[in-house]
């Protein structure tokens, strides 16, 4: 499975579209208090999300891998 598109939304939610035509929306608010994701508190940084098919990347070398995304969804 690969990520084909990411769509940042309001209130630090991001929709992840996969090549199997499924998508999930992640609420990243719970992660913003961590050192790793604290830079995403700025809306402009959060909105600059991109993908290489395997991870979501943001400016400042912040990323989350597809395996972590799937873990978050199944919790």
PQR file of N, CA, C, O and H, with PARSE charges and radii, in Angstrom:
ATOM      1  N   UNK A   1       0.852  -1.174   0.000 -0.4000 1.5000
ATOM      2  CA  UNK A   1       0.000   0.000   0.000 -0.0000 2.0000
ATOM      3  C   UNK A   1       0.896   1.235   0.000  0.5500 1.7000
ATOM      4  O   UNK A   1       1.924   1.284   0.675 -0.5500 1.4000
ATOM      5  N   UNK A   2       0.477   2.221  -0.771 -0.4000 1.5000
ATOM      6  CA  UNK A   2       1.222   3.478  -0.854 -0.0000 2.0000
ATOM      7  C   UNK A   2       0.274   4.650  -0.617  0.5500 1.7000
ATOM      8  O   UNK A   2      -0.930   4.558  -0.859 -0.5500 1.4000
ATOM      9  H   UNK A   2      -0.359   2.181  -1.319  0.4000 1.0000
ATOM     10  N   UNK A   3       0.837   5.738  -0.145 -0.4000 1.5000
ATOM     11  CA  UNK A   3       0.095   6.984   0.007 -0.0000 2.0000
ATOM     12  C   UNK A   3       0.164   7.706  -1.336  0.5500 1.7000
ATOM     13  O   UNK A   3       1.250   7.899  -1.883 -0.5500 1.4000
ATOM     14  H   UNK A   3       1.814   5.813   0.052  0.4000 1.0000
ATOM     15  N   UNK A   4      -0.985   8.102  -1.866 -0.4000 1.5000
ATOM     16  CA  UNK A   4      -0.986   8.810  -3.144 -0.0000 2.0000
ATOM     17  C   UNK A   4      -1.220  10.310  -2.985  0.5500 1.7000
ATOM     18  O   UNK A   4      -0.873  11.096  -3.867 -0.5500 1.4000
ATOM     19  H   UNK A   4      -1.867   7.946  -1.422  0.4000 1.0000
ATOM     20  N   UNK A   5      -1.816  10.704  -1.849 -0.4000 1.5000
ATOM     21  CA  UNK A   5      -2.128  12.123  -1.658 -0.0000 2.0000
ATOM     22  C   UNK A   5      -2.379  12.378  -0.182  0.5500 1.7000
ATOM     23  O   UNK A   5      -2.901  11.516   0.525 -0.5500 1.4000
ATOM     24  H   UNK A   5      -2.099  10.066  -1.133  0.4000 1.0000
ATOM     25  N   UNK A   6      -2.008  13.561   0.278 -0.4000 1.5000
ATOM     26  CA  UNK A   6      -2.358  13.999   1.631 -0.0000 2.0000
ATOM     27  C   UNK A   6      -3.062  15.343   1.522  0.5500 1.7000
ATOM     28  O   UNK A   6      -2.666  16.208   0.741 -0.5500 1.4000
ATOM     29  H   UNK A   6      -1.584  14.262  -0.296  0.4000 1.0000
ATOM     30  N   UNK A   7      -4.108  15.502   2.318 -0.4000 1.5000
ATOM     31  CA  UNK A   7      -4.888  16.733   2.295 -0.0000 2.0000
ATOM     32  C   UNK A   7      -4.991  17.280   3.711  0.5500 1.7000
ATOM     33  O   UNK A   7      -5.810  16.809   4.500 -0.5500 1.4000
ATOM     34  H   UNK A   7      -4.429  14.800   2.953  0.4000 1.0000
ATOM     35  N   UNK A   8      -4.156  18.282   4.044 -0.4000 1.5000
ATOM     36  CA  UNK A   8      -4.261  18.897   5.369 -0.0000 2.0000
ATOM     37  C   UNK A   8      -5.595  19.624   5.506  0.5500 1.7000
ATOM     38  O   UNK A   8      -6.052  20.285   4.574 -0.5500 1.4000
ATOM     39  H   UNK A   8      -3.491  18.665   3.403  0.4000 1.0000
ATOM     40  N   UNK A   9      -6.206  19.493   6.669 -0.4000 1.5000
ATOM     41  CA  UNK A   9      -7.480  20.143   6.915 -0.0000 2.0000
ATOM     42  C   UNK A   9      -7.417  21.040   8.136  0.5500 1.7000
ATOM     43  O   UNK A   9      -6.342  21.337   8.658 -0.5500 1.4000
ATOM     44  H   UNK A   9      -5.834  18.955   7.426  0.4000 1.0000
ATOM     45  N   UNK A  10      -8.574  21.459   8.575 -0.4000 1.5000
ATOM     46  CA  UNK A  10      -8.675  22.352   9.726 -0.0000 2.0000
ATOM     47  C   UNK A  10      -8.357  21.608  11.015  0.5500 1.7000
ATOM     48  O   UNK A  10      -8.485  20.387  11.101 -0.5500 1.4000
ATOM     49  H   UNK A  10      -9.447  21.218   8.151  0.4000 1.0000
ATOM     50  N   UNK A  11      -7.947  22.365  11.999 -0.4000 1.5000
ATOM     51  CA  UNK A  11      -7.721  21.874  13.363 -0.0000 2.0000
ATOM     52  C   UNK A  11      -6.757  20.687  13.427  0.5500 1.7000
ATOM     53  O   UNK A  11      -6.961  19.743  14.190 -0.5500 1.4000
ATOM     54  H   UNK A  11      -7.843  23.357  11.930  0.4000 1.0000
ATOM     55  N   UNK A  12      -5.704  20.758  12.608 -0.4000 1.5000
ATOM     56  CA  UNK A  12      -4.627  19.757  12.614 -0.0000 2.0000
ATOM     57  C   UNK A  12      -5.096  18.339  12.291  0.5500 1.7000
ATOM     58  O   UNK A  12      -4.588  17.363  12.844 -0.5500 1.4000
ATOM     59  H   UNK A  12      -5.539  21.526  11.989  0.4000 1.0000
ATOM     60  N   UNK A  13      -6.063  18.245  11.398 -0.4000 1.5000
ATOM     61  CA  UNK A  13      -6.461  16.948  10.854 -0.0000 2.0000
ATOM     62  C   UNK A  13      -5.888  16.834   9.447  0.5500 1.7000
ATOM     63  O   UNK A  13      -5.774  17.833   8.736 -0.5500 1.4000
ATOM     64  H   UNK A  13      -6.475  19.038  10.949  0.4000 1.0000
ATOM     65  N   UNK A  14      -5.529  15.628   9.048 -0.4000 1.5000
ATOM     66  CA  UNK A  14      -4.985  15.403   7.712 -0.0000 2.0000
ATOM     67  C   UNK A  14      -5.604  14.137   7.138  0.5500 1.7000
ATOM     68  O   UNK A  14      -5.664  13.103   7.803 -0.5500 1.4000
ATOM     69  H   UNK A  14      -5.621  14.816   9.625  0.4000 1.0000
ATOM     70  N   UNK A  15      -6.063  14.231   5.896 -0.4000 1.5000
ATOM     71  CA  UNK A  15      -6.632  13.073   5.222 -0.0000 2.0000
ATOM     72  C   UNK A  15      -5.553  12.444   4.359  0.5500 1.7000
ATOM     73  O   UNK A  15      -4.894  13.116   3.566 -0.5500 1.4000
ATOM     74  H   UNK A  15      -6.014  15.071   5.355  0.4000 1.0000
ATOM     75  N   UNK A  16      -5.388  11.140   4.532 -0.4000 1.5000
ATOM     76  CA  UNK A  16      -4.371  10.375   3.817 -0.0000 2.0000
ATOM     77  C   UNK A  16      -5.092   9.465   2.826  0.5500 1.7000
ATOM     78  O   UNK A  16      -5.935   8.656   3.215 -0.5500 1.4000
ATOM     79  H   UNK A  16      -5.923  10.594   5.176  0.4000 1.0000
ATOM     80  N   UNK A  17      -4.755   9.604   1.543 -0.4000 1.5000
ATOM     81  CA  UNK A  17      -5.371   8.817   0.479 -0.0000 2.0000
ATOM     82  C   UNK A  17      -4.387   7.738   0.038  0.5500 1.7000
ATOM     83  O   UNK A  17      -3.223   8.027  -0.240 -0.5500 1.4000
ATOM     84  H   UNK A  17      -4.071  10.261   1.227  0.4000 1.0000
ATOM     85  N   UNK A  18      -4.857   6.503  -0.024 -0.4000 1.5000
ATOM     86  CA  UNK A  18      -4.009   5.367  -0.381 -0.0000 2.0000
ATOM     87  C   UNK A  18      -4.301   4.883  -1.800  0.5500 1.7000
ATOM     88  O   UNK A  18      -5.342   5.197  -2.378 -0.5500 1.4000
ATOM     89  H   UNK A  18      -5.803   6.268   0.201  0.4000 1.0000
ATOM     90  N   UNK A  19      -3.362   4.116  -2.346 -0.4000 1.5000
ATOM     91  CA  UNK A  19      -3.517   3.615  -3.715 -0.0000 2.0000
ATOM     92  C   UNK A  19      -4.580   2.527  -3.852  0.5500 1.7000
ATOM     93  O   UNK A  19      -4.896   2.115  -4.969 -0.5500 1.4000
ATOM     94  H   UNK A  19      -2.517   3.861  -1.877  0.4000 1.0000
ATOM     95  N   UNK A  20      -5.130   2.059  -2.744 -0.4000 1.5000
ATOM     96  CA  UNK A  20      -6.215   1.074  -2.806 -0.0000 2.0000
ATOM     97  C   UNK A  20      -7.587   1.757  -2.765  0.5500 1.7000
ATOM     98  O   UNK A  20      -8.611   1.110  -2.544 -0.5500 1.4000
ATOM     99  H   UNK A  20      -4.873   2.394  -1.838  0.4000 1.0000
ATOM    100  N   UNK A  21      -7.586   3.084  -2.985 -0.4000 1.5000
ATOM    101  CA  UNK A  21      -8.798   3.914  -3.041 -0.0000 2.0000
ATOM    102  C   UNK A  21      -9.467   4.109  -1.684  0.5500 1.7000
ATOM    103  O   UNK A  21     -10.616   4.547  -1.629 -0.5500 1.4000
ATOM    104  H   UNK A  21      -6.755   3.610  -3.165  0.4000 1.0000
ATOM    105  N   UNK A  22      -8.784   3.798  -0.603 -0.4000 1.5000
ATOM    106  CA  UNK A  22      -9.275   4.087   0.740 -0.0000 2.0000
ATOM    107  C   UNK A  22      -8.583   5.347   1.247  0.5500 1.7000
ATOM    108  O   UNK A  22      -7.526   5.734   0.747 -0.5500 1.4000
ATOM    109  H   UNK A  22      -7.851   3.443  -0.648  0.4000 1.0000
ATOM    110  N   UNK A  23      -9.180   5.967   2.226 -0.4000 1.5000
ATOM    111  CA  UNK A  23      -8.559   7.129   2.864 -0.0000 2.0000
ATOM    112  C   UNK A  23      -8.906   7.122   4.346  0.5500 1.7000
ATOM    113  O   UNK A  23      -9.907   6.545   4.772 -0.5500 1.4000
ATOM    114  H   UNK A  23     -10.038   5.653   2.632  0.4000 1.0000
ATOM    115  N   UNK A  24      -8.052   7.775   5.113 -0.4000 1.5000
ATOM    116  CA  UNK A  24      -8.282   7.938   6.543 -0.0000 2.0000
ATOM    117  C   UNK A  24      -7.979   9.383   6.906  0.5500 1.7000
ATOM    118  O   UNK A  24      -7.137  10.028   6.280 -0.5500 1.4000
ATOM    119  H   UNK A  24      -7.238   8.243   4.767  0.4000 1.0000
ATOM    120  N   UNK A  25      -8.664   9.879   7.910 -0.4000 1.5000
ATOM    121  CA  UNK A  25      -8.382  11.214   8.415 -0.0000 2.0000
ATOM    122  C   UNK A  25      -7.798  11.072   9.810  0.5500 1.7000
ATOM    123  O   UNK A  25      -8.406  10.487  10.707 -0.5500 1.4000
ATOM    124  H   UNK A  25      -9.348   9.355   8.419  0.4000 1.0000
ATOM    125  N   UNK A  26      -6.606  11.622   9.968 -0.4000 1.5000
ATOM    126  CA  UNK A  26      -5.908  11.570  11.250 -0.0000 2.0000
ATOM    127  C   UNK A  26      -6.071  12.890  11.975  0.5500 1.7000
ATOM    128  O   UNK A  26      -5.890  13.955  11.384 -0.5500 1.4000
ATOM    129  H   UNK A  26      -6.112  12.098   9.239  0.4000 1.0000
ATOM    130  N   UNK A  27      -6.408  12.827  13.241 -0.4000 1.5000
ATOM    131  CA  UNK A  27      -6.426  14.000  14.107 -0.0000 2.0000
ATOM    132  C   UNK A  27      -5.067  14.038  14.794  0.5500 1.7000
ATOM    133  O   UNK A  27      -4.791  13.223  15.674 -0.5500 1.4000
ATOM    134  H   UNK A  27      -6.555  11.962  13.721  0.4000 1.0000
ATOM    135  N   UNK A  28      -4.224  14.975  14.398 -0.4000 1.5000
ATOM    136  CA  UNK A  28      -2.858  15.050  14.912 -0.0000 2.0000
ATOM    137  C   UNK A  28      -2.754  15.862  16.193  0.5500 1.7000
ATOM    138  O   UNK A  28      -1.657  16.005  16.733 -0.5500 1.4000
ATOM    139  H   UNK A  28      -4.448  15.638  13.683  0.4000 1.0000
ATOM    140  N   UNK A  29      -3.863  16.400  16.698 -0.4000 1.5000
ATOM    141  CA  UNK A  29      -3.815  17.231  17.905 -0.0000 2.0000
ATOM    142  C   UNK A  29      -3.165  16.530  19.087  0.5500 1.7000
ATOM    143  O   UNK A  29      -2.439  17.162  19.854 -0.5500 1.4000
ATOM    144  H   UNK A  29      -4.754  16.284  16.260  0.4000 1.0000
ATOM    145  N   UNK A  30      -3.407  15.260  19.244 -0.4000 1.5000
ATOM    146  CA  UNK A  30      -2.825  14.516  20.356 -0.0000 2.0000
ATOM    147  C   UNK A  30      -1.321  14.360  20.268  0.5500 1.7000
ATOM    148  O   UNK A  30      -0.670  14.044  21.264 -0.5500 1.4000
ATOM    149  H   UNK A  30      -3.996  14.746  18.621  0.4000 1.0000
ATOM    150  N   UNK A  31      -0.761  14.577  19.086 -0.4000 1.5000
ATOM    151  CA  UNK A  31       0.685  14.433  18.878 -0.0000 2.0000
ATOM    152  C   UNK A  31       1.435  15.762  19.000  0.5500 1.7000
ATOM    153  O   UNK A  31       2.659  15.767  19.131 -0.5500 1.4000
ATOM    154  H   UNK A  31      -1.290  14.834  18.277  0.4000 1.0000
ATOM    155  N   UNK A  32       0.723  16.877  18.958 -0.4000 1.5000
ATOM    156  CA  UNK A  32       1.375  18.186  18.908 -0.0000 2.0000
ATOM    157  C   UNK A  32       2.133  18.549  20.176  0.5500 1.7000
ATOM    158  O   UNK A  32       2.987  19.436  20.149 -0.5500 1.4000
ATOM    159  H   UNK A  32      -0.271  16.873  18.851  0.4000 1.0000
ATOM    160  N   UNK A  33       1.839  17.885  21.278 -0.4000 1.5000
ATOM    161  CA  UNK A  33       2.537  18.176  22.537 -0.0000 2.0000
ATOM    162  C   UNK A  33       3.887  17.465  22.613  0.5500 1.7000
ATOM    163  O   UNK A  33       4.666  17.722  23.531 -0.5500 1.4000
ATOM    164  H   UNK A  33       1.145  17.165  21.300  0.4000 1.0000
ATOM    165  N   UNK A  34       4.173  16.581  21.669 -0.4000 1.5000
ATOM    166  CA  UNK A  34       5.452  15.865  21.673 -0.0000 2.0000
ATOM    167  C   UNK A  34       6.530  16.695  20.988  0.5500 1.7000
ATOM    168  O   UNK A  34       6.229  17.524  20.129 -0.5500 1.4000
ATOM    169  H   UNK A  34       3.541  16.371  20.923  0.4000 1.0000
ATOM    170  N   UNK A  35       7.764  16.475  21.361 -0.4000 1.5000
ATOM    171  CA  UNK A  35       8.874  17.205  20.741 -0.0000 2.0000
ATOM    172  C   UNK A  35       8.883  16.959  19.242  0.5500 1.7000
ATOM    173  O   UNK A  35       9.071  17.885  18.453 -0.5500 1.4000
ATOM    174  H   UNK A  35       8.008  15.801  22.059  0.4000 1.0000
ATOM    175  N   UNK A  36       8.683  15.729  18.860 -0.4000 1.5000
ATOM    176  CA  UNK A  36       8.750  15.346  17.443 -0.0000 2.0000
ATOM    177  C   UNK A  36       7.774  16.131  16.572  0.5500 1.7000
ATOM    178  O   UNK A  36       8.139  16.560  15.478 -0.5500 1.4000
ATOM    179  H   UNK A  36       8.531  14.977  19.501  0.4000 1.0000
ATOM    180  N   UNK A  37       6.558  16.324  17.032 -0.4000 1.5000
ATOM    181  CA  UNK A  37       5.524  16.957  16.217 -0.0000 2.0000
ATOM    182  C   UNK A  37       5.183  18.385  16.638  0.5500 1.7000
ATOM    183  O   UNK A  37       4.266  18.980  16.073 -0.5500 1.4000
ATOM    184  H   UNK A  37       6.261  15.975  17.921  0.4000 1.0000
ATOM    185  N   UNK A  38       5.888  18.944  17.605 -0.4000 1.5000
ATOM    186  CA  UNK A  38       5.542  20.277  18.118 -0.0000 2.0000
ATOM    187  C   UNK A  38       5.632  21.369  17.055  0.5500 1.7000
ATOM    188  O   UNK A  38       4.917  22.368  17.139 -0.5500 1.4000
ATOM    189  H   UNK A  38       6.633  18.460  18.065  0.4000 1.0000
ATOM    190  N   UNK A  39       6.493  21.197  16.065 -0.4000 1.5000
ATOM    191  CA  UNK A  39       6.611  22.190  14.995 -0.0000 2.0000
ATOM    192  C   UNK A  39       5.377  22.288  14.123  0.5500 1.7000
ATOM    193  O   UNK A  39       5.221  23.250  13.371 -0.5500 1.4000
ATOM    194  H   UNK A  39       7.074  20.386  15.998  0.4000 1.0000
ATOM    195  N   UNK A  40       4.505  21.310  14.215 -0.4000 1.5000
ATOM    196  CA  UNK A  40       3.292  21.308  13.398 -0.0000 2.0000
ATOM    197  C   UNK A  40       2.172  22.150  13.996  0.5500 1.7000
ATOM    198  O   UNK A  40       1.100  22.264  13.402 -0.5500 1.4000
ATOM    199  H   UNK A  40       4.631  20.529  14.826  0.4000 1.0000
ATOM    200  N   UNK A  41       2.408  22.736  15.159 -0.4000 1.5000
ATOM    201  CA  UNK A  41       1.397  23.602  15.775 -0.0000 2.0000
ATOM    202  C   UNK A  41       1.094  24.804  14.889  0.5500 1.7000
ATOM    203  O   UNK A  41      -0.025  25.317  14.893 -0.5500 1.4000
ATOM    204  H   UNK A  41       3.279  22.643  15.642  0.4000 1.0000
ATOM    205  N   UNK A  42       2.086  25.250  14.134 -0.4000 1.5000
ATOM    206  CA  UNK A  42       1.891  26.379  13.216 -0.0000 2.0000
ATOM    207  C   UNK A  42       1.107  25.882  12.007  0.5500 1.7000
ATOM    208  O   UNK A  42       1.529  24.951  11.320 -0.5500 1.4000
ATOM    209  H   UNK A  42       2.995  24.833  14.131  0.4000 1.0000
ATOM    210  N   UNK A  43      -0.033  26.510  11.756 -0.4000 1.5000
ATOM    211  CA  UNK A  43      -0.917  26.077  10.670 -0.0000 2.0000
ATOM    212  C   UNK A  43      -0.207  26.048   9.320  0.5500 1.7000
ATOM    213  O   UNK A  43      -0.432  25.138   8.522 -0.5500 1.4000
ATOM    214  H   UNK A  43      -0.376  27.266  12.314  0.4000 1.0000
ATOM    215  N   UNK A  44       0.650  27.036   9.057 -0.4000 1.5000
ATOM    216  CA  UNK A  44       1.345  27.090   7.767 -0.0000 2.0000
ATOM    217  C   UNK A  44       2.267  25.891   7.579  0.5500 1.7000
ATOM    218  O   UNK A  44       2.384  25.364   6.472 -0.5500 1.4000
ATOM    219  H   UNK A  44       0.833  27.775   9.705  0.4000 1.0000
ATOM    220  N   UNK A  45       2.916  25.464   8.642 -0.4000 1.5000
ATOM    221  CA  UNK A  45       3.800  24.295   8.570 -0.0000 2.0000
ATOM    222  C   UNK A  45       2.957  23.038   8.367  0.5500 1.7000
ATOM    223  O   UNK A  45       3.275  22.205   7.518 -0.5500 1.4000
ATOM    224  H   UNK A  45       2.821  25.892   9.541  0.4000 1.0000
ATOM    225  N   UNK A  46       1.885  22.902   9.143 -0.4000 1.5000
ATOM    226  CA  UNK A  46       1.025  21.728   9.022 -0.0000 2.0000
ATOM    227  C   UNK A  46       0.441  21.619   7.614  0.5500 1.7000
ATOM    228  O   UNK A  46       0.353  20.525   7.056 -0.5500 1.4000
ATOM    229  H   UNK A  46       1.627  23.579   9.832  0.4000 1.0000
ATOM    230  N   UNK A  47       0.046  22.745   7.048 -0.4000 1.5000
ATOM    231  CA  UNK A  47      -0.571  22.767   5.721 -0.0000 2.0000
ATOM    232  C   UNK A  47       0.410  22.439   4.599  0.5500 1.7000
ATOM    233  O   UNK A  47      -0.012  22.180   3.472 -0.5500 1.4000
ATOM    234  H   UNK A  47       0.118  23.634   7.501  0.4000 1.0000
ATOM    235  N   UNK A  48       1.702  22.444   4.888 -0.4000 1.5000
ATOM    236  CA  UNK A  48       2.725  22.180   3.866 -0.0000 2.0000
ATOM    237  C   UNK A  48       3.063  20.694   3.740  0.5500 1.7000
ATOM    238  O   UNK A  48       4.121  20.347   3.215 -0.5500 1.4000
ATOM    239  H   UNK A  48       2.045  22.654   5.804  0.4000 1.0000
ATOM    240  N   UNK A  49       2.193  19.825   4.207 -0.4000 1.5000
ATOM    241  CA  UNK A  49       2.433  18.377   4.167 -0.0000 2.0000
ATOM    242  C   UNK A  49       2.562  17.873   2.733  0.5500 1.7000
ATOM    243  O   UNK A  49       1.839  18.305   1.835 -0.5500 1.4000
ATOM    244  H   UNK A  49       1.333  20.107   4.633  0.4000 1.0000
ATOM    245  N   UNK A  50       3.504  16.944   2.543 -0.4000 1.5000
ATOM    246  CA  UNK A  50       3.702  16.276   1.258 -0.0000 2.0000
ATOM    247  C   UNK A  50       3.885  14.782   1.521  0.5500 1.7000
ATOM    248  O   UNK A  50       3.992  14.355   2.670 -0.5500 1.4000
ATOM    249  H   UNK A  50       4.091  16.593   3.273  0.4000 1.0000
ATOM    250  N   UNK A  51       3.919  14.004   0.458 -0.4000 1.5000
ATOM    251  CA  UNK A  51       4.176  12.573   0.605 -0.0000 2.0000
ATOM    252  C   UNK A  51       5.125  12.084  -0.478  0.5500 1.7000
ATOM    253  O   UNK A  51       5.182  12.632  -1.579 -0.5500 1.4000
ATOM    254  H   UNK A  51       3.832  14.352  -0.476  0.4000 1.0000
ATOM    255  N   UNK A  52       5.865  11.043  -0.136 -0.4000 1.5000
ATOM    256  CA  UNK A  52       6.709  10.350  -1.112 -0.0000 2.0000
ATOM    257  C   UNK A  52       6.154   8.954  -1.383  0.5500 1.7000
ATOM    258  O   UNK A  52       6.809   8.130  -2.020 -0.5500 1.4000
ATOM    259  H   UNK A  52       5.819  10.598   0.758  0.4000 1.0000
ATOM    260  N   UNK A  53       4.950   8.700  -0.896 -0.4000 1.5000
ATOM    261  CA  UNK A  53       4.312   7.404  -1.067 -0.0000 2.0000
ATOM    262  C   UNK A  53       4.486   6.477   0.120  0.5500 1.7000
ATOM    263  O   UNK A  53       3.702   5.547   0.312 -0.5500 1.4000
ATOM    264  H   UNK A  53       4.418   9.370  -0.378  0.4000 1.0000
ATOM    265  N   UNK A  54       5.521   6.734   0.922 -0.4000 1.5000
ATOM    266  CA  UNK A  54       5.802   5.880   2.080 -0.0000 2.0000
ATOM    267  C   UNK A  54       5.578   6.592   3.407  0.5500 1.7000
ATOM    268  O   UNK A  54       5.378   5.947   4.436 -0.5500 1.4000
ATOM    269  H   UNK A  54       6.158   7.490   0.766  0.4000 1.0000
ATOM    270  N   UNK A  55       5.611   7.922   3.383 -0.4000 1.5000
ATOM    271  CA  UNK A  55       5.502   8.733   4.601 -0.0000 2.0000
ATOM    272  C   UNK A  55       4.834  10.057   4.268  0.5500 1.7000
ATOM    273  O   UNK A  55       4.702  10.439   3.105 -0.5500 1.4000
ATOM    274  H   UNK A  55       5.773   8.446   2.546  0.4000 1.0000
ATOM    275  N   UNK A  56       4.415  10.748   5.327 -0.4000 1.5000
ATOM    276  CA  UNK A  56       3.997  12.143   5.209 -0.0000 2.0000
ATOM    277  C   UNK A  56       5.163  12.965   5.728  0.5500 1.7000
ATOM    278  O   UNK A  56       5.738  12.648   6.770 -0.5500 1.4000
ATOM    279  H   UNK A  56       4.521  10.438   6.272  0.4000 1.0000
ATOM    280  N   UNK A  57       5.514  14.023   5.003 -0.4000 1.5000
ATOM    281  CA  UNK A  57       6.629  14.882   5.384 -0.0000 2.0000
ATOM    282  C   UNK A  57       6.143  16.318   5.539  0.5500 1.7000
ATOM    283  O   UNK A  57       5.287  16.791   4.791 -0.5500 1.4000
ATOM    284  H   UNK A  57       5.046  14.280   4.157  0.4000 1.0000
ATOM    285  N   UNK A  58       6.712  16.996   6.528 -0.4000 1.5000
ATOM    286  CA  UNK A  58       6.471  18.410   6.740 -0.0000 2.0000
ATOM    287  C   UNK A  58       7.809  19.126   6.786  0.5500 1.7000
ATOM    288  O   UNK A  58       8.844  18.493   6.992 -0.5500 1.4000
ATOM    289  H   UNK A  58       7.407  16.612   7.135  0.4000 1.0000
ATOM    290  N   UNK A  59       7.800  20.444   6.597 -0.4000 1.5000
ATOM    291  CA  UNK A  59       9.048  21.209   6.737 -0.0000 2.0000
ATOM    292  C   UNK A  59       9.652  20.996   8.126  0.5500 1.7000
ATOM    293  O   UNK A  59       8.930  20.770   9.097 -0.5500 1.4000
ATOM    294  H   UNK A  59       6.959  20.959   6.429  0.4000 1.0000
ATOM    295  N   UNK A  60      10.963  21.070   8.208 -0.4000 1.5000
ATOM    296  CA  UNK A  60      11.644  20.879   9.483 -0.0000 2.0000
ATOM    297  C   UNK A  60      11.984  19.429   9.744  0.5500 1.7000
ATOM    298  O   UNK A  60      12.261  19.043  10.880 -0.5500 1.4000
ATOM    299  H   UNK A  60      11.549  21.253   7.419  0.4000 1.0000
ATOM    300  N   UNK A  61      11.962  18.623   8.692 -0.4000 1.5000
ATOM    301  CA  UNK A  61      12.309  17.200   8.786 -0.0000 2.0000
ATOM    302  C   UNK A  61      11.388  16.407   9.708  0.5500 1.7000
ATOM    303  O   UNK A  61      11.820  15.456  10.358 -0.5500 1.4000
ATOM    304  H   UNK A  61      11.737  18.936   7.769  0.4000 1.0000
ATOM    305  N   UNK A  62      10.132  16.799   9.761 -0.4000 1.5000
ATOM    306  CA  UNK A  62       9.124  16.065  10.527 -0.0000 2.0000
ATOM    307  C   UNK A  62       8.422  15.113   9.564  0.5500 1.7000
ATOM    308  O   UNK A  62       8.011  15.514   8.475 -0.5500 1.4000
ATOM    309  H   UNK A  62       9.781  17.572   9.233  0.4000 1.0000
ATOM    310  N   UNK A  63       8.288  13.855   9.968 -0.4000 1.5000
ATOM    311  CA  UNK A  63       7.595  12.897   9.102 -0.0000 2.0000
ATOM    312  C   UNK A  63       6.938  11.807   9.939  0.5500 1.7000
ATOM    313  O   UNK A  63       7.256  11.607  11.111 -0.5500 1.4000
ATOM    314  H   UNK A  63       8.622  13.529  10.852  0.4000 1.0000
ATOM    315  N   UNK A  64       6.015  11.116   9.294 -0.4000 1.5000
ATOM    316  CA  UNK A  64       5.364   9.969   9.910 -0.0000 2.0000
ATOM    317  C   UNK A  64       5.214   8.904   8.825  0.5500 1.7000
ATOM    318  O   UNK A  64       4.706   9.182   7.738 -0.5500 1.4000
ATOM    319  H   UNK A  64       5.757  11.278   8.341  0.4000 1.0000
ATOM    320  N   UNK A  65       5.651   7.708   9.124 -0.4000 1.5000
ATOM    321  CA  UNK A  65       5.648   6.609   8.158 -0.0000 2.0000
ATOM    322  C   UNK A  65       4.271   5.968   8.051  0.5500 1.7000
ATOM    323  O   UNK A  65       3.444   6.076   8.957 -0.5500 1.4000
ATOM    324  H   UNK A  65       6.063   7.482  10.006  0.4000 1.0000
ATOM    325  N   UNK A  66       4.046   5.307   6.936 -0.4000 1.5000
ATOM    326  CA  UNK A  66       2.763   4.645   6.703 -0.0000 2.0000
ATOM    327  C   UNK A  66       2.454   3.624   7.800  0.5500 1.7000
ATOM    328  O   UNK A  66       1.292   3.456   8.170 -0.5500 1.4000
ATOM    329  H   UNK A  66       4.718   5.220   6.200  0.4000 1.0000
ATOM    330  N   UNK A  67       3.461   2.951   8.318 -0.4000 1.5000
ATOM    331  CA  UNK A  67       3.226   1.973   9.392 -0.0000 2.0000
ATOM    332  C   UNK A  67       2.698   2.658  10.653  0.5500 1.7000
ATOM    333  O   UNK A  67       1.840   2.111  11.345 -0.5500 1.4000
ATOM    334  H   UNK A  67       4.405   3.087   8.017  0.4000 1.0000
ATOM    335  N   UNK A  68       3.213   3.857  10.951 -0.4000 1.5000
ATOM    336  CA  UNK A  68       2.725   4.612  12.112 -0.0000 2.0000
ATOM    337  C   UNK A  68       1.305   5.106  11.878  0.5500 1.7000
ATOM    338  O   UNK A  68       0.483   5.117  12.795 -0.5500 1.4000
ATOM    339  H   UNK A  68       3.910   4.301  10.389  0.4000 1.0000
ATOM    340  N   UNK A  69       1.022   5.514  10.648 -0.4000 1.5000
ATOM    341  CA  UNK A  69      -0.325   5.976  10.305 -0.0000 2.0000
ATOM    342  C   UNK A  69      -1.325   4.849  10.538  0.5500 1.7000
ATOM    343  O   UNK A  69      -2.380   5.057  11.138 -0.5500 1.4000
ATOM    344  H   UNK A  69       1.689   5.505   9.904  0.4000 1.0000
ATOM    345  N   UNK A  70      -0.988   3.663  10.063 -0.4000 1.5000
ATOM    346  CA  UNK A  70      -1.883   2.516  10.239 -0.0000 2.0000
ATOM    347  C   UNK A  70      -2.053   2.158  11.708  0.5500 1.7000
ATOM    348  O   UNK A  70      -3.135   1.740  12.119 -0.5500 1.4000
ATOM    349  H   UNK A  70      -0.131   3.494   9.577  0.4000 1.0000
ATOM    350  N   UNK A  71      -1.000   2.315  12.505 -0.4000 1.5000
ATOM    351  CA  UNK A  71      -1.108   2.081  13.953 -0.0000 2.0000
ATOM    352  C   UNK A  71      -2.085   3.051  14.591  0.5500 1.7000
ATOM    353  O   UNK A  71      -2.915   2.655  15.410 -0.5500 1.4000
ATOM    354  H   UNK A  71      -0.121   2.654  12.171  0.4000 1.0000
ATOM    355  N   UNK A  72      -1.989   4.335  14.216 -0.4000 1.5000
ATOM    356  CA  UNK A  72      -2.881   5.350  14.777 -0.0000 2.0000
ATOM    357  C   UNK A  72      -4.337   5.051  14.430  0.5500 1.7000
ATOM    358  O   UNK A  72      -5.231   5.242  15.255 -0.5500 1.4000
ATOM    359  H   UNK A  72      -1.315   4.657  13.551  0.4000 1.0000
ATOM    360  N   UNK A  73      -4.564   4.589  13.230 -0.4000 1.5000
ATOM    361  CA  UNK A  73      -5.924   4.313  12.773 -0.0000 2.0000
ATOM    362  C   UNK A  73      -6.529   3.126  13.511  0.5500 1.7000
ATOM    363  O   UNK A  73      -7.733   3.104  13.764 -0.5500 1.4000
ATOM    364  H   UNK A  73      -3.838   4.434  12.560  0.4000 1.0000
ATOM    365  N   UNK A  74      -5.719   2.156  13.852 -0.4000 1.5000
ATOM    366  CA  UNK A  74      -6.247   0.949  14.489 -0.0000 2.0000
ATOM    367  C   UNK A  74      -6.367   1.063  16.002  0.5500 1.7000
ATOM    368  O   UNK A  74      -6.876   0.145  16.645 -0.5500 1.4000
ATOM    369  H   UNK A  74      -4.740   2.174  13.646  0.4000 1.0000
ATOM    370  N   UNK A  75      -5.912   2.165  16.584 -0.4000 1.5000
ATOM    371  CA  UNK A  75      -6.018   2.346  18.035 -0.0000 2.0000
ATOM    372  C   UNK A  75      -7.408   2.761  18.416  0.5500 1.7000
ATOM    373  O   UNK A  75      -7.690   2.961  19.598 -0.5500 1.4000
ATOM    374  H   UNK A  75      -5.499   2.911  16.061  0.4000 1.0000
TER
END
